[in-house]
Amino acid sequence: PPNLAELPVGCEFQPRCPRATELCVAERPLLREIAPGRMSACHYAEEVLGV
């Protein structure tokens, strides 16, 4: 698990996410609704929806 005292600047999952890009390293994604009743804080949520 990530060290909560030293979270990365971008997405906190990017160090272990196989889909992480430079955008994930540089910018924390905002929480948004990707489907009715489904929220995500991922830049690529629509691409991985259903995974």
N, C-alpha and C positions, 0 to 999 in steps of 0.2 A: 504493500500500500504506500501511497505517497506520504512524505513527511509533511504533516499539516502546518508545521512552523515554517516550511520553506517551499510553498507551492510555486510552480513555474509561472512565468508571466502570462503565457497564453492558456490554452486549455489544460486543465490539470491531468487529463488522461493522455495527452500527447506523448509522454515518454514511453508509454507501453501500448499505444494504439497503432495497429498496422496500417491504418489509413491516414495517419497524421501527415500534414504538409507544412510548408513554411507559414501559411496562414494560421495554423493551429499553434505553432510555436510563438507567433507574434501577437495574436489577438485572442482574448477569451471570448468564446461564443456566448451570445445572449440566449436566455431561456425563451422559447417560443413554442406556440402550438403547431404541431406538424400534421395532426389529424384530430378529429373531434375527441377530446378527452385525453390526448397524448401530447406531452410536452417533451422538448429536447433542448439541450444546450450543446449542439454539435453543428459545426459549419456544414457538414455533409449528411445531415439527418435524413433528407429525402432519398439520398443514394443508398443508405444502409437500412432504410425502413423495411422491416420484414426479416432482417438478419437475426 
